[in-house]
Amino acid sequence: MKIKLEKGQTFINIKIPDDSVFDILMGKDVPGIGHDKIKQIISKGIKTHSPEGIQDKKIVVIIPDNTRLWARGDIFVPQIVKTLFDLGVKKDNVKIIIALGTHDDMPKAQFSQLAGTFCLQNVDILNSANKNQDRLVYIGQTYKKTSLYITKEAVDADHIIIFGGILHHMAAGFGGGRKYILPGIAGYDSIQQNHSLAMRKDGSPHPMVRQAKLWGNPINEDINEAADLFLKHKTCTYVAIAANGMGDIFHVDVGPLHPTFMNGCKKLDQACCIKVAQKGDFALISAGGHRTDQQLYQATKALFNAVSIVKEGGSLLFVAGCSQGVGNKTFSSVLKNFKNDPKTIGKQLVQDFNMPAYVAFRVIDVLNRFDVTLMSDFLEPETRELGFNYTNDIDGYINRLNGKGYIIPFAENILPVLNTP
């Protein structure tokens, strides 16, 4: 068979014997929704779920940064803002905050890519505060002792609208919804406190901190409480979207934060959780192309999704363009310096937690248990320094594979699950 795996704006052509492949995992056959229909759903939902007297409310619209370009904020965030204007909300009463978490500030030149030209021309667009103490407000402490600092402009708002996608997440179970508050618009230290719940005291990862796991996951439980603490005296509407196995938006819903989020999680599992009968000897995966693979740091979501259906010691071909490089200095440093010593970095994370270091810790664990080859824009020396194997001969790589495996063309969107009795 012949198949294409997307890499940035290009793709890798693969030829592999049919009898070497158990299956090509694409998700359920759930059709995408056209942009015009999505806009209609968003407008109707915003109008239906707006609080009384919205014309006089201070409104903050929270949106994703450039690690979620697939959500098409450039198309749909303007629809939210235009609907608010139709409801009589004044321009000065609307602000857009980019939910950075711990990511770097987005330059103003990229704001239209996230929120569209209309928003850039009509309302204030701000990065969340992150490490800027002057723009952080302490609002309380969660049951798990996370001291919650939130971006001031959001604290000052009466009504919150969250726009963003729901996807499987290696720490919070699912991304989206309440996660746009913590870590989204929270301060750096609050985020690290929350994410430190991913580690056990012995330096091993918490077993309940994983994809598609909400209840019993301490990170998710803490995030939920943080969202409720932040929204205690506010109203909130969530504009939720989700992508199918091909990366096309198939689900749109607008409503109260928690039920809308949970409904989206259910829809995502139905479309993108794929049960397989047995583990493969290998998997050939792509992060999904330029909307999901610009940075290695973000593209690793695809890797974490795929490893569960590969036999221990098996092979993974990981295709990710990484046109913007590694994406995080700490992540890069830990990969390079601890690639043969995961126990040491695990113990360090217990004492001084850092999310990029934790992601690297999880990647190193995968690299030590599987034979992972990265095909990206990195040259061979950088690829190997990061701990991955390198090839520029895809035909030779395929010919050297043994056994039978899986192909996952959009692995960020697909969560394979072993169908155990």
Buried (B, 14 or more C-beta within 10 A) or exposed (E): EEBBBBBBEEBBEBEBEEEBBBBEBBBEEBEBBEEEEBBBBBBEBBBEBBEEEBEEBBBBBBBBBBBBBBBBBBBBBBBBBBBBBEBEBEEEBBBBBBBBBBBEBBEEEEBBBBBBEBBBEBBBBBBBBBEBEEBBBEBBBBEBEBBBBBBBBBBEBBBBBBBBBBBBBBBBBBBBBBBBBBBBBBBBBBBBBBBBBBBEEEBBBBEBBBBBBBEEBBBBBBBBBBBBBBBEEBBBBBBBBBBBBBBBBBBBBBBEBBEBBBBBBEBBBEBBBBEBEEBBBBBBBBBBBBBBBBBBBBBBBBBBBBBBBBBEEBBBBBBBBBBBBBBBEBBBBBBBEBBEEBEEBBBBBBEEBBBBBBBBBBBBBBBEBBBBBBBBBBEEEBBBBBBBBBBEEBEEBBEEBEEBBBBBBBBBBBBBBEEEE
